[in-house]
């Protein structure tokens, strides 16, 4: 298995709406298989909440299973 680690620029409040280079940074995060947030322990809990809000605003489902999609009754796709 090949693994590639990327250290992306910080995601700021408003990134999901295009503030700063937010859309480009989030696009890289969306194309990855795993997202690891490294936070400054000296900052408040609000910092993690801002990051979570920005990522979820563009469809990244953090710490959640992929949705189970039903094509018709009794037939499901696991994505």
N, CA, C and O of each residue as an XYZ file, in Angstrom:
316
protein
N       0.843     -1.174      0.000
C       0.000      0.000      0.000
C       0.880      1.226      0.000
O       1.823      1.325      0.785
N       0.577      2.152     -0.871
C       1.311      3.413     -0.893
C       0.596      4.419     -0.012
O      -0.629      4.535     -0.045
N       1.370      5.137      0.769
C       0.826      6.164      1.644
C       1.523      7.472      1.332
O       2.747      7.532      1.206
N       0.731      8.509      1.212
C       1.278      9.834      0.956
C       0.747     10.772      2.030
O      -0.464     10.879      2.219
N       1.640     11.444      2.727
C       1.255     12.412      3.753
C       1.411     13.810      3.188
O       2.424     14.134      2.568
N       0.402     14.631      3.408
C       0.455     16.021      2.965
C       0.237     16.924      4.164
O      -0.686     16.715      4.951
N       1.079     17.916      4.295
C       0.902     18.925      5.330
C       0.271     20.126      4.638
O       0.950     20.887      3.950
N      -1.020     20.285      4.825
C      -1.766     21.345      4.142
C      -1.739     22.633      4.953
O      -1.576     22.597      6.173
N      -1.898     23.760      4.288
C      -2.038     25.018      5.029
C      -3.258     24.944      5.936
O      -4.185     24.176      5.680
N      -3.253     25.730      6.979
C      -4.357     25.729      7.923
C      -5.676     26.119      7.272
O      -5.714     26.946      6.361
N      -6.736     25.525      7.744
C      -8.079     25.860      7.269
C      -8.633     26.914      8.210
O      -8.693     26.707      9.422
N      -9.032     28.031      7.655
C      -9.525     29.148      8.458
C     -11.041     29.225      8.378
O     -11.665     28.629      7.500
N     -11.615     29.966      9.303
C     -13.067     30.161      9.282
C     -13.450     30.860      7.984
O     -12.869     31.888      7.635
N     -14.421     30.311      7.270
C     -14.849     30.838      5.987
C     -14.198     30.148      4.799
O     -14.468     30.503      3.651
N     -13.342     29.164      5.064
C     -12.648     28.450      3.987
C     -13.625     27.753      3.049
O     -13.396     27.704      1.841
N     -14.705     27.216      3.592
C     -15.676     26.504      2.756
C     -16.384     27.449      1.793
O     -16.976     27.008      0.808
N     -16.323     28.739      2.076
C     -16.934     29.740      1.199
C     -15.899     30.416      0.311
O     -16.215     31.370     -0.399
N     -14.662     29.923      0.349
C     -13.621     30.443     -0.520
C     -12.691     31.450      0.106
O     -11.862     32.024     -0.600
N     -12.787     31.695      1.400
C     -11.908     32.661      2.060
C     -10.475     32.137      2.040
O     -10.228     30.962      2.312
N      -9.546     33.015      1.718
C      -8.151     32.601      1.600
C      -8.009     31.632      0.439
O      -8.588     31.849     -0.626
N      -7.265     30.595      0.630
C      -7.152     29.531     -0.379
C      -7.952     28.315      0.073
O      -7.619     27.176     -0.253
N      -9.010     28.579      0.827
C      -9.792     27.520      1.454
C     -10.307     26.463      0.521
O     -10.223     25.276      0.837
N     -10.837     26.848     -0.615
C     -11.411     25.840     -1.530
C     -10.347     24.889     -2.058
O     -10.606     23.694     -2.197
N      -9.153     25.398     -2.355
C      -8.082     24.531     -2.850
C      -7.623     23.559     -1.770
O      -7.414     22.377     -2.041
N      -7.466     24.060     -0.543
C      -7.025     23.200      0.557
C      -8.075     22.133      0.844
O      -7.741     20.961      1.016
N      -9.327     22.530      0.895
C     -10.400     21.580      1.189
C     -10.553     20.567      0.063
O     -10.897     19.415      0.327
N     -10.311     20.955     -1.169
C     -10.397     20.014     -2.294
C      -9.395     18.874     -2.122
O      -9.705     17.724     -2.430
N      -8.209     19.186     -1.635
C      -7.209     18.138     -1.386
C      -7.697     17.224     -0.263
O      -7.574     16.003     -0.364
N      -8.244     17.797      0.792
C      -8.755     16.996      1.910
C      -9.898     16.088      1.448
O      -9.986     14.938      1.879
N     -10.770     16.594      0.577
C     -11.904     15.798      0.100
C     -11.467     14.601     -0.729
O     -12.163     13.587     -0.763
N     -10.326     14.704     -1.396
C      -9.874     13.611     -2.247
C      -9.056     12.571     -1.476
O      -8.584     11.601     -2.069
N      -8.883     12.757     -0.183
C      -8.075     11.829      0.601
C      -8.940     10.747      1.243
O     -10.160     10.881      1.339
N      -8.282      9.675      1.681
C      -8.975      8.575      2.348
C      -9.074      8.795      3.857
O      -9.945      8.229      4.517
N      -8.184      9.614      4.392
C      -8.200      9.882      5.827
C      -7.744     11.318      6.061
O      -6.861     11.826      5.369
N      -8.355     11.955      7.040
C      -7.980     13.317      7.424
C      -7.577     13.279      8.889
O      -8.341     12.815      9.735
N      -6.385     13.763      9.188
C      -5.893     13.825     10.555
C      -5.728     15.291     10.907
O      -4.954     16.010     10.275
N      -6.460     15.726     11.915
C      -6.341     17.116     12.356
C      -5.346     17.182     13.504
O      -5.490     16.473     14.500
N      -4.343     18.028     13.364
C      -3.372     18.261     14.429
C      -3.632     19.660     14.945
O      -3.496     20.641     14.214
N      -4.009     19.745     16.220
C      -4.415     21.016     16.799
C      -3.430     21.479     17.850
O      -2.750     20.668     18.480
N      -3.356     22.776     18.036
C      -2.537     23.385     19.068
C      -3.268     23.215     20.400
O      -4.381     23.714     20.563
N      -2.656     22.524     21.341
C      -3.297     22.248     22.627
C      -3.540     23.507     23.445
O      -4.368     23.508     24.356
N      -2.827     24.571     23.127
C      -3.008     25.809     23.895
C      -4.207     26.628     23.416
O      -4.592     27.604     24.060
N      -4.793     26.232     22.287
C      -5.965     26.943     21.773
C      -7.236     26.340     22.354
O      -7.233     25.226     22.879
N      -8.306     27.086     22.252
C      -9.581     26.650     22.823
C     -10.209     25.528     21.992
O      -9.795     25.253     20.866
N     -11.206     24.901     22.578
C     -11.974     23.852     21.892
C     -12.662     24.418     20.653
O     -12.960     23.675     19.718
N     -12.912     25.711     20.639
C     -13.564     26.352     19.507
C     -12.796     26.184     18.207
O     -13.392     26.192     17.130
N     -11.480     26.031     18.292
C     -10.651     25.850     17.099
C     -11.032     24.566     16.366
O     -11.175     24.565     15.144
N     -11.198     23.467     17.117
C     -11.593     22.199     16.512
C     -12.998     22.298     15.924
O     -13.275     21.741     14.861
N     -13.872     23.002     16.612
C     -15.240     23.157     16.126
C     -15.279     23.937     14.816
O     -16.080     23.620     13.936
N     -14.429     24.952     14.672
C     -14.363     25.714     13.417
C     -13.906     24.805     12.281
O     -14.496     24.816     11.201
N     -12.855     24.016     12.519
C     -12.359     23.101     11.483
C     -13.423     22.083     11.094
O     -13.641     21.824      9.911
N     -14.075     21.515     12.082
C     -15.124     20.536     11.820
C     -16.247     21.156     11.008
O     -16.723     20.551     10.047
N     -16.677     22.353     11.380
C     -17.763     23.041     10.670
C     -17.379     23.308      9.216
O     -18.190     23.086      8.317
N     -16.172     23.774      8.975
C     -15.728     24.083      7.612
C     -15.665     22.824      6.754
O     -16.078     22.849      5.594
N     -15.159     21.731      7.301
C     -15.059     20.486      6.529
C     -16.431     19.867      6.279
O     -16.692     19.358      5.189
N     -17.300     19.906      7.269
C     -18.639     19.352      7.078
C     -19.470     20.203      6.119
O     -20.374     19.685      5.464
N     -19.176     21.504      6.027
C     -19.903     22.393      5.114
C     -19.683     22.016      3.653
O     -20.509     22.327      2.795
N     -18.564     21.343      3.373
C     -18.287     20.935      1.988
C     -18.510     19.436      1.778
O     -18.123     18.884      0.748
N     -19.133     18.785      2.757
C     -19.516     17.387      2.559
C     -18.589     16.359      3.151
O     -18.833     15.166      2.972
N     -17.534     16.749      3.847
C     -16.681     15.766      4.508
C     -17.388     15.290      5.763
O     -17.749     16.092      6.625
N     -17.581     14.004      5.860
C     -18.288     13.422      7.002
C     -17.248     12.912      7.990
O     -16.714     11.816      7.820
N     -16.963     13.688      9.005
C     -15.922     13.347      9.964
C     -16.441     12.360     11.004
O     -17.504     12.559     11.592
N     -15.673     11.292     11.220
C     -15.987     10.274     12.222
C     -17.367      9.649     12.026
O     -18.046      9.320     12.998
N     -17.770      9.490     10.798
C     -19.060      8.881     10.488
C     -18.868      7.836      9.398
O     -17.991      7.965      8.544
N     -19.680      6.825      9.438
C     -19.636      5.803      8.389
C     -20.214      6.379      7.101
O     -21.063      7.269      7.139
N     -19.752      5.868      5.963
C     -20.356      6.308      4.698
C     -21.841      5.955      4.682
O     -22.244      4.961      5.286
N     -22.645      6.745      4.010
C     -24.077      6.450      3.976
C     -24.365      5.174      3.194
O     -23.667      4.855      2.232
N     -25.384      4.455      3.610
C     -25.824      3.275      2.879
C     -26.914      3.737      1.925
O     -27.921      4.301      2.352
N     -26.715      3.501      0.645
C     -27.624      3.996     -0.379
C     -28.470      2.852     -0.906
O     -27.937      1.802     -1.265
N     -29.776      3.042     -0.957
C     -30.691      2.032     -1.462
C     -31.114      2.398     -2.883
O     -31.663      3.476     -3.114
N     -30.856      1.494     -3.837
C     -31.270      1.723     -5.220
C     -32.742      1.388     -5.398
O     -33.471      2.104     -6.084
N     -33.164      0.325     -4.794
C     -34.567     -0.045     -4.750
C     -34.744     -0.953     -3.540
O     -33.762     -1.353     -2.914
N     -35.938     -1.265     -3.223
C     -36.220     -1.999     -1.993
C     -35.403     -3.285     -1.907
O     -35.451     -4.133     -2.798
N     -34.652     -3.408     -0.813
C     -33.886     -4.623     -0.579
C     -32.506     -4.644     -1.213
O     -31.744     -5.571     -0.941
N     -32.141     -3.676     -2.042
C     -30.816     -3.637     -2.668
C     -30.083     -2.395     -2.154
O     -30.550     -1.269     -2.325
N     -28.925     -2.621     -1.522
C     -28.175     -1.519     -0.925
C     -26.768     -1.474     -1.495
O     -26.185     -2.502     -1.840
N     -26.235     -0.267     -1.587
C     -24.839     -0.044     -1.960
C     -24.111      0.458     -0.737
O     -24.553      1.424     -0.115
N     -23.007     -0.170     -0.373
C     -22.157      0.365      0.684
C     -21.030      1.097      0.016
O     -20.244      0.502     -0.722
N     -20.939      2.416      0.271
C     -19.863      3.202     -0.341
C     -18.791      3.494      0.647
O     -17.803      4.147      0.310
